[in-house]
Amino acid sequence: MERIENPIEAIDKKDKQIRFHLLDALRGIMIIGVVINHFLVDLETVGFDINVLSNPFVEFILNFGRFMFVFLAGITCNLSRNNLK
């Protein structure tokens, strides 16, 4: 196995595109966060009284996650070769 000099950047040998694995991992974490957020909102909508979303710390985390999701989407769109694809 070939050693990668920069762990954030790696070359995908299949299609010779540069992949930013850290960005991919952060996007994946943000997507999981969105799924959990939607699940919790749906639980509260159908009547479960879990009171998680009213916690100020959870609100901060959700707002930060929303910002990071859009921010990372913008960065990866800018790094993309074909933005209309």
Secondary structure, DSSP 8 states (H G I E B T S, - for coil): ----SSTTEEEETTTTEEEEHHHHHHHHHHHHHHHHHHHHHHHHHTT-----TTSHHHHHHHHHHHHHHHHHHHHHHHH-S-TT-
